[in-house]
Amino acid sequence: MKAETEIKVAGMRALTAALGAVDAEHFVMLLQRERFGYTAWRKEGLPETTVLDLHEAAARAWRPKE
């Protein structure tokens, strides 16, 4: 198993190679800004929700307040 520092360095190299330096940094900033656990969300967040339900909820949320 690699040390955390080695993983971080390898990850940043991979991101930089794939995205370029500016977008790699932007990606890291986006991750740090949000406290989001995809695995937990996938298990608990929307287990019984259809795409149509999501669309309708999003439409309601973005309607201008009257």
N, C-alpha and C positions, 0 to 999 in steps of 0.2 A: 504494500500500500504506500502511496506517495504521501509526502508531507503536505500540509495545507498550502504552504508557500509555493511548492512545486506545482500544485494544481492551479493555483491562482495565476502563476506565470504562464503555464501552458494554456489556460483558458483565455487570458488576455492576448496571447500570441495568435490563438485560433480566431478569436473575435476580430483582431486587427487584420489578419490575413483575409477573412471573409468580408468584413465590412469597411475596412479602412480605419485609420486612427480616430477620426472625428466621430463617425457613426458608432464605433466600438465604445468610445467614451460616453456618447449619448445613451447607448443601450444600458451601460452600467448605471448611469444616473437614473434612468427610468426604473430599473430594478430596485435601487436604493430608495427611491421616492415612495414606492408602493409597498405596503406590507401585505403581500399576497402569496398564499400557499396553494399552488395549483392542485396538488394532490388532495389536500383536504377539501378544496372547493369541488373537485370532480366527484369525490365520494359523497359530500353532503350538500353542496350548493344547489344543484339543479337536477336531482335524480328523476323527478316525475314531470319535468317541464318539456313541452313540445316547442318546436321552433315557432309555431304560430303564437303560442302563449308568450314567448319571449318578445316577439315582434309587437304584439298588442301592448305588453307592459312597457316596452321602450317607447312606443308611440304615445301612450298616456303620459309618461314621464317627461317627454320633450314638448308636449303641447304647451303653448303659452298660457300662463295663468290669466283667468278672466276676472 
